[in-house]
Amino acid sequence: MKFTPIDLQTWPPGQMFYYFSKMAPTGYSITVNVDVTEMRKALKEVGMKFFPAYLWLVTKNLNRQTEFKIAERDGVLGYYDSLTPLYASFHEDDHTFSLMWTEYAEDFPQFYQAYLENQASFGHVHGVLGQPQTPPPENAYTVSCVPWIRFSHFAVHSYENKPYFFPSVEAGKLLGQDGRIFMPLSMTCHHAATDGYHVKCFLASLQQDIRAFAQFL
């Protein structure tokens, strides 16, 4: 993965980043309903799982904007060329979950196959990390789903005292309404890295890709 340093003195949002990270550390959450009707139909027609497709689409659209990929590495502020989804793998036997990750690939079938291979190799492993041989990569961000709950809002906040600027994304139980299928989608962001404009752009491109998902199969 590539990490590009940022010069706060010349970076246009530099002053705002400093303000919301040092002077008034601030985070925010927003929840919307996303229409996933066409995506669900396209996946069902080819017998593919919804969850890995959701992981891939969210990551694909976050990767469009530098602001979602900002991090601090060895005390240096910068951004990665792409994010890796870090997600929860649920264990039916004892109702616990383990954290797993699948490296992002621009080609959806390639990512989907890698996800299936991860599940086959590590889906049975219990504990915090489902892939215990290596820690999650530096560019891993949290994206998951609570498939049992249809929520109107969901927020995740980390109280650990360390710089973390990646977004967290959570989906909820799907809802059928007027012949359409909607998915509640929550984003929790650090205001130092992103604001409402970036979220607006993400949601617009995400919805566009969901409607035209068949092109990625």
GUVO-471361 format. One record per residue: x, y negated, z of N, C-alpha, C, O in turn; residue in one letter. Coordinates in steps of 0.1 Angstrom, whole numbers, padded with zeros to 4 digits, always signed. Each point is the difference from the previous one (the first is absolute). Example, Ala and Ser with C-alpha at 12.3 -4.5 7.8 and 13.67 -1.06 7.14 Angstrom:
// residues 2
+0132+0057+0078-0009-0012+0000+0009-0012+0000+0010+0000+0007a -0014-0011-0014+0009-0011+0000-0008-0011+0008+0005-0011+0001s 
// end
This chain:
// residues 217
+0008+0012+0000-0008-0012+0000+0009-0012+0000+0011+0000+0006m -0016-0011-0013+0008-0012-0001-0005-0010+0010-0012-0002+0002k +0021-0005+0005-0004-0011+0010+0007-0013-0005+0012+0000-0001f -0020-0010-0001+0005-0013-0005-0001-0010+0011-0011-0003+0005t +0022-0003+0000-0001-0010+0010-0007-0013-0004-0001-0003-0012p -0005-0004+0022-0007-0012-0003+0007-0012+0008+0004+0002+0011i -0002-0013-0018+0006-0012+0006-0012-0009+0004-0007-0006-0008d +0005+0005+0021-0011-0008+0005+0001-0014-0003-0011-0007-0001l +0023+0002-0002+0001-0014-0003-0005-0004-0014-0004-0011-0003q +0005+0021-0006-0005-0002-0014-0013+0007-0004-0006-0003-0010t +0002+0012+0019-0012+0008-0003-0012-0009+0003-0001-0006+0011w -0008+0004-0021-0011-0010+0002-0008+0002+0012-0004-0010+0007p +0000+0022-0003-0008+0002+0013+0009+0000+0012-0005+0003+0011p +0018-0006-0012+0009+0001+0011-0004-0007+0013+0001+0006+0011g -0006-0018-0012-0004-0007+0012-0012+0006+0007-0001+0001+0012q -0009+0004-0020-0011+0006+0005+0003+0013+0006-0005+0004+0011m +0015+0004-0017+0004+0012+0006+0006-0002+0014-0003+0007+0009f +0012-0017-0008+0006-0003+0013-0010-0004+0010+0001+0004+0012y -0011-0012-0016-0010-0004+0009-0008+0011+0006-0002+0001+0012y -0003+0008-0021-0009+0011+0005+0008+0012+0005-0006+0009+0005f +0019-0009-0006+0008+0011+0005+0007-0004+0013+0002+0009+0009s +0002-0022-0008+0008-0004+0012-0008-0009+0009+0001+0001+0012k -0008-0011-0017-0006-0010+0008-0014+0004+0004-0004-0002+0012m -0004+0008-0021-0013+0004+0004-0003+0014-0007-0008+0000-0010a +0014+0010+0015-0002+0014-0006-0015+0003-0001-0007+0000+0010p +0003+0003-0022-0015+0001-0003-0002+0012-0010+0007+0001-0010t -0017+0007+0014-0005+0010-0010-0015-0002-0002-0006-0007+0008g +0001+0014-0018-0014-0001-0003-0005+0013-0006+0008+0007-0006y -0021-0005+0007-0006+0012-0006-0012-0004-0008-0007-0010+0003s +0004+0017-0014-0012-0002-0008-0005+0014-0005+0008+0008-0003i -0021-0007+0003-0006+0012-0005-0010-0003-0011-0008-0009+0001t +0008+0017-0012-0009-0002-0011-0005+0014-0004+0005+0010+0004v -0016-0010-0012-0005+0012-0006+0004+0000-0014-0002-0009-0008n +0009+0020+0004+0005+0002-0013-0009+0010-0008-0002+0011+0005v -0002-0014-0017-0008+0009-0008+0009+0011-0006+0008-0004-0009d -0009+0016+0013+0009+0011-0005-0008+0010-0009+0005+0011-0002v -0016-0015-0003-0009+0009-0008+0007+0006-0012+0000+0013-0001t +0006-0021-0007+0007+0005-0012+0012+0009+0003+0003+0010-0006e +0004-0014+0016+0012+0008+0005-0004+0014+0005+0006+0010-0004m -0016-0010+0012-0005+0013+0005-0005+0009-0011+0003+0012+0000r -0010-0018-0010-0005+0008-0011+0011+0006-0009+0000+0011-0003k +0010-0020+0001+0012+0005-0009+0008+0011+0007+0004+0009-0006a -0003-0010+0019+0008+0010+0008-0008+0013+0001+0006+0011-0002l -0019-0012+0004-0008+0012+0000+0000+0008-0013+0000+0012+0000k +0000-0019-0011+0000+0006-0013+0012+0009-0003-0001+0009-0007e +0012-0013+0014+0013+0008-0002+0003+0008+0012+0011+0006+0000v -0019-0006+0010+0002+0008+0012+0012-0005+0009+0007+0008+0005g -0005-0021-0005+0012-0006+0008-0006-0006+0013-0011-0004+0001m +0020+0004+0009-0003-0005+0013-0001-0016+0000+0008-0006-0007k -0017+0001+0016-0001-0015+0001+0011-0006+0008+0005-0011-0004f -0001+0017+0015+0009-0007+0009+0013-0003-0006+0005-0012+0001f +0002+0021-0008+0013-0004-0006-0002-0010-0011+0009-0009-0002p -0020+0009-0005-0003-0011-0010-0001-0013+0007+0004-0010-0005a -0011+0010+0016-0001-0013+0008+0013-0005+0005+0003-0012-0001y +0006+0021+0006+0013-0003+0004+0008-0007-0012+0006-0010+0002l -0007+0016-0013+0008-0004-0012-0005-0014-0004+0008-0009-0003w -0021+0008+0002-0006-0013-0006+0003-0012+0010+0004-0011-0005l -0005+0013+0018+0003-0010+0009+0015-0004-0001+0003-0012+0000v +0005+0022+0000+0015-0003-0001+0003-0007-0013+0008-0009-0001t -0014+0014-0010+0003-0006-0013-0003-0015+0000+0007-0008-0006k -0019+0004+0012-0004-0014-0001+0007-0008+0011+0002-0012-0002n +0002+0018+0013+0009-0008+0009+0013-0003-0006+0006-0011+0002l -0001+0021-0010+0013-0002-0006+0001-0011-0011+0010-0004-0004n -0022-0001+0000+0000-0011-0010+0005-0013+0006+0004-0009-0008r -0005+0007+0021+0004-0012+0006+0011+0001+0010+0000+0009+0009q +0010-0017-0010+0012+0000+0008-0004-0002+0015+0006+0006+0009t -0016-0014-0006-0003-0004+0013-0004+0012+0009+0002+0000+0012e -0008+0011-0018-0003+0012+0007+0012+0009+0003-0001+0009+0008f +0012-0012-0014+0012+0009+0001+0011-0007+0008+0011+0005+0000k -0014-0015+0008+0010-0007+0007+0004+0008+0013-0009+0005+0007i +0022-0005-0004+0004+0007+0012+0013-0007+0005+0006-0008-0007a -0002+0012+0019+0013-0004+0005+0009+0012+0002-0004+0010+0007e +0015-0010-0014+0009+0012+0001+0014-0005+0005+0006-0009-0006r -0002+0015+0017+0013-0004+0006+0001-0015+0002+0010-0007-0002d -0021+0001+0007-0001-0015+0003-0001-0008-0013+0000-0013+0002g -0001+0019-0013-0001-0008-0013-0015+0001-0005-0005+0011-0002v -0001-0022-0001-0013-0001-0006+0001+0003-0015+0008-0006-0007l -0017+0014+0002+0000+0003-0014-0013+0007-0004-0010+0001+0007g +0010+0006-0019-0011+0008-0004+0004+0012-0008+0011+0000-0006y -0018+0011+0007+0003+0012-0007-0007-0001-0014-0009-0007-0002y +0015+0015-0007-0006+0001-0013-0014+0007+0000-0008-0002-0009d +0006+0011+0019-0013+0007+0000-0002+0004+0015+0009+0001+0008s -0022+0003-0005-0003+0005+0013-0003+0015-0002-0003+0005-0010l +0005+0002+0021-0004+0014+0001-0011+0002+0010+0000-0005+0011t -0011+0012-0015-0011+0002+0010+0003+0010+0011+0005+0011-0003p -0007-0016+0015+0001+0008+0012-0014+0003+0005-0007-0010+0004l +0003+0022-0003-0014+0003+0002-0002+0011+0010+0010+0008+0003y -0022-0006+0003-0003+0010+0010-0005+0013-0007-0009-0001-0009a +0015+0012+0013-0005+0013-0005-0007+0007+0012+0006+0003+0010s -0019-0001-0012-0008+0006+0011+0001+0015+0001+0000+0007-0010f +0001-0002+0023+0000+0014+0002-0014+0005+0005-0004-0004+0011h -0002+0012-0018-0013+0005+0003+0000+0009+0013-0010+0001+0007e +0021+0006-0005+0001+0010+0011-0001-0007+0014-0007+0005+0009d +0014-0016-0007+0000-0006+0013-0004-0015+0000+0001-0007+0010d -0005+0002-0022-0006-0013-0002+0011-0011+0004-0004-0011+0005h +0016+0014-0008+0011-0010+0001+0004-0004-0014-0005+0006-0010t +0014-0015+0009+0006-0004-0013+0015-0002+0000+0005-0003+0011f +0001+0004-0022+0014-0002-0001+0002-0011-0011-0007+0000-0010s +0018-0008+0011+0003-0009-0010+0008+0006-0012+0010+0007+0003l -0014-0010-0015+0007+0005-0012+0001-0011-0010-0006-0011+0002m +0015+0013-0011+0002-0010-0011+0003+0006-0013+0006+0011+0000w -0010-0017-0011+0003+0004-0013+0006-0012-0008-0007-0010-0001t +0018+0012-0004+0007-0011-0008-0009-0004-0011-0005+0008-0008e +0003-0022+0006-0008-0005-0010+0006+0003-0014+0012-0002-0002y -0020+0005-0008+0004+0002-0014-0010-0008-0008-0012+0001+0003a +0016-0008-0013-0009-0007-0009-0010+0009-0007-0011-0005-0003e +0015+0017+0000-0009+0010-0006-0008+0007+0010+0005+0006+0009d -0018-0008-0010-0009+0006+0010+0001+0016+0001+0001+0005+0011f -0002+0002-0022+0002+0015+0001+0013+0004+0007+0000+0010+0007p +0010-0018-0009+0013+0004+0006-0001-0002+0015+0004+0008+0008q -0010-0019-0003-0002-0003+0014-0010+0011+0006+0003+0005+0011f -0013-0002-0018-0010+0009+0004+0006+0014+0003-0002+0006+0010y +0011-0002-0019+0006+0013+0001+0010+0000+0012+0000+0010+0007q +0007-0021-0005+0009-0001+0011-0008+0000+0013+0005+0006+0010a -0017-0012-0009-0008+0000+0012-0004+0015+0003+0001+0004+0011y -0006+0003-0021-0004+0014+0002+0012+0008+0005-0002+0009+0008l +0013-0011-0014+0012+0008+0005+0004-0003+0014+0004+0009+0008e -0006-0022-0004+0003-0004+0014-0010+0007+0009+0004+0005+0011n -0017-0005-0015-0010+0007+0008+0003+0015+0002-0002+0006+0010q +0006+0000-0021+0003+0014+0000+0012+0004+0009+0000+0010+0007a +0010-0019-0007+0012+0002+0007-0001-0004+0015+0005+0007+0009s -0012-0018-0006+0000-0006+0013-0014-0002+0006-0001-0004+0012f -0009+0007-0019-0014-0003+0005-0003+0008+0013-0009-0004+0007g +0016+0015-0005-0003+0008+0012+0009-0004+0012-0002+0005+0011h +0011-0014-0013+0010-0004+0010-0007-0010+0010-0005-0010-0004v +0005+0013+0017-0006-0009+0010+0011-0008+0006+0012+0002-0001h -0017-0013+0008+0009-0010+0006-0001-0013-0007-0008-0001-0009g +0015-0009+0014-0001-0013-0005+0004-0001-0015-0008-0006-0008v +0019+0012+0004+0005+0000-0013-0003+0014-0007+0005+0010+0005l -0012-0010-0016-0003+0012-0007+0012+0005-0009+0000+0011-0004g +0009-0020+0002+0012+0003-0008+0012-0003+0009+0007-0010-0002q -0005+0019+0012+0010-0003+0010+0015+0000-0004+0008-0004+0008p -0005+0008-0020+0014+0001-0005+0005-0014-0001+0012-0002+0003q -0020-0008-0007+0005-0013-0003-0010-0010+0006-0012+0003+0000t +0016-0015+0004-0009-0010+0005-0007-0007-0012+0004+0002-0011p -0015-0008+0014-0007-0008-0011+0010-0010-0007+0008-0005+0007p -0009+0003-0020+0009-0009-0006-0003-0015+0004-0010-0003+0006p +0020-0005-0008-0001-0014+0005-0011-0008-0006-0005-0009+0006e +0001+0013-0018-0011-0007-0007-0013+0006+0002-0010-0002-0008n +0008+0010+0018-0013+0006+0003-0010-0009+0007+0004-0006+0010a -0016+0005-0015-0010-0008+0006-0012+0009+0004-0001+0011-0005y -0007-0015+0015-0011+0008+0005-0012-0001-0009-0005-0011-0002t +0000+0022-0003-0013+0000-0007-0007+0013+0003+0006+0011-0001v -0018-0011+0005-0007+0012+0004-0015-0001-0002-0005-0009-0007s -0002+0018+0014-0015+0000-0002-0006+0006+0013+0005+0010+0006c -0017-0015-0003-0008+0006+0011-0013+0005-0007-0010-0007+0000v +0011+0019-0006-0011+0004-0008-0013+0003+0007-0011+0003-0006p +0011-0003+0019-0012+0004+0008-0008-0013+0004-0011+0002+0005w +0016-0014-0007-0006-0012+0005-0002-0010-0011+0009-0003-0007i -0021-0002+0006-0004-0010-0009+0001-0013+0007-0010-0004+0007r +0021-0003-0008+0001-0013+0008-0002-0012-0008+0001+0000-0012f -0004-0011+0020-0001-0013-0006+0013-0008+0002+0002-0011-0006s +0006+0015+0016+0013-0006+0002+0009+0010+0007-0005+0008+0008h +0018-0009-0011+0010+0008+0006+0013-0007+0000+0004-0006-0010f +0003+0005+0022+0012-0007+0001+0011+0008+0007-0003+0007+0010a +0015-0007-0015+0011+0007+0006+0011-0011+0003+0004-0007-0009v +0000+0006+0022+0010-0009+0003+0011+0007+0008-0002+0008+0009h +0015-0010-0013+0011+0005+0007+0005-0009+0011+0001-0012-0002s +0001+0017+0014+0004-0008+0011+0015+0002+0003+0005-0004+0010y +0002+0011-0019+0014+0002+0002+0007-0012-0004-0003-0006-0011e +0013+0002+0019+0007-0013-0003+0011+0002-0010+0012+0000+0003n -0016+0000-0016+0010+0001-0011-0007-0006-0012-0012+0000-0002k +0021-0005-0007-0006-0007-0012-0006+0011-0009+0007+0009-0004p -0019-0010+0000-0007+0009-0009-0010-0008-0008-0009-0006+0005y +0011+0005-0018-0007-0009-0009-0008+0008-0010-0008-0007-0008f +0009+0020+0007-0008+0008-0009-0015-0001+0004-0003-0001+0012f -0006+0002-0022-0015+0001+0004-0003+0014+0005+0008+0010-0003p -0019-0009+0010-0006+0013+0004-0013+0001-0007-0008-0010+0000s +0004+0021-0006-0012+0002-0007-0007+0012+0005+0006+0011+0002v -0019-0012+0000-0008+0011+0005-0014+0000-0007-0006-0010-0003e +0002+0023-0001-0013+0002-0007-0009+0007+0010+0005+0007+0009a -0018-0008-0012-0010+0007+0008-0009+0009-0008+0003+0002-0011g -0013+0003+0018-0009+0009-0006-0008-0007-0012-0004-0011+0001k +0003+0019-0012-0007-0006-0012-0015-0001+0003-0006+0007+0008l +0001-0017-0015-0015-0003+0001-0006-0001-0013+0004-0007-0009l -0015+0015+0007-0008+0000-0012-0011-0011+0001-0007+0000+0010g +0006-0008-0020-0010-0011+0000-0004-0004-0014+0009-0004-0008q -0022+0005+0005-0005-0004-0013+0007+0007-0011+0003-0007-0011d +0000+0019+0012+0007+0008-0010+0015-0002-0001+0006+0005-0009g +0000-0013+0017+0014-0003+0000+0006+0005+0013-0007+0003+0010r +0020-0001-0010+0008+0005+0012+0010-0010+0004+0008-0005-0008i -0009+0001+0021+0009-0011+0005+0009+0006+0011-0004+0009+0008f +0016-0014-0007+0009+0003+0010+0004-0012+0008+0005-0009-0006m -0007+0009+0020+0005-0011+0008+0016+0001+0000+0006+0010+0002p +0000-0022-0005+0014-0001+0000+0005-0011+0008-0004-0012-0002l +0013+0015+0012+0005-0010+0009+0015-0003-0002+0007+0010-0003s -0003-0022+0003+0014-0004-0001+0004-0008+0012-0007-0010+0004m +0018+0013+0002+0006-0008+0011+0013-0005-0005+0009+0008-0003t -0007-0021+0003+0012-0006-0006+0007-0009+0010-0006-0005+0009c +0019+0003-0011+0007-0010+0008-0001-0013-0008+0004-0001-0012h -0008-0010+0018-0002-0012-0007+0013-0007-0004+0000-0008-0009h +0011+0012+0014+0013-0005-0004+0003+0004-0015+0006-0007-0007a -0011+0019+0004+0003+0005-0014-0011-0002-0010+0002-0003-0012a -0015+0004+0017-0011-0001-0010-0011-0009+0006-0001-0002+0012t -0007-0003-0021-0012-0008+0003-0011+0005-0008+0000+0010-0007d -0011-0017+0008-0013+0004-0007+0002+0001-0015-0007+0009-0006g +0015-0017+0000+0002+0001-0015+0005+0013-0004-0004+0006-0010y +0014-0001+0018+0007+0013-0004-0010+0011+0002+0000+0009-0008h -0008-0009+0018-0010+0010+0002-0011-0001-0011-0004+0011-0005v +0000-0023+0001-0009-0001-0011+0005+0006-0012-0007+0008-0007k +0019-0010+0003+0006+0005-0012+0001+0016+0001-0003+0007-0010c +0007-0002+0022+0001+0014+0002-0014+0007-0002-0001+0010-0007f -0009-0016+0013-0014+0006-0001-0005+0000-0014-0007+0009-0005l +0010-0020-0002-0005-0002-0014+0006+0011-0009-0007+0006-0008a +0021-0005+0009+0006+0010-0009-0003+0014+0005-0001+0009-0009s -0001-0006+0022-0004+0013+0004-0013+0004-0005-0002+0011-0005l -0008-0020+0005-0014+0003-0005+0001+0003-0015-0007+0008-0005q +0015-0016-0002+0001+0002-0014+0006+0014-0003-0005+0007-0009q +0015-0003+0016+0006+0013-0002-0010+0011+0004+0000+0011-0007d -0008-0013+0017-0009+0010+0004-0011+0003-0011-0003+0011-0003i -0002-0022-0002-0010+0001-0011+0006+0007-0012-0008+0007-0007r +0020-0008+0004+0006+0005-0012+0010+0012+0004+0009+0003-0007a -0012+0004+0018+0009+0010+0005+0003+0011-0010+0010+0006+0000f -0020-0002-0009+0002+0011-0009+0012-0002-0008+0006+0010-0005a -0001-0022+0002+0011-0002-0008+0013+0005+0006+0010+0002-0007q -0010+0000+0020+0012+0004+0007+0002+0015+0001+0010+0005+0004f -0021+0003-0007+0000+0014+0001+0009+0007-0010+0001+0012-0001l 
// end
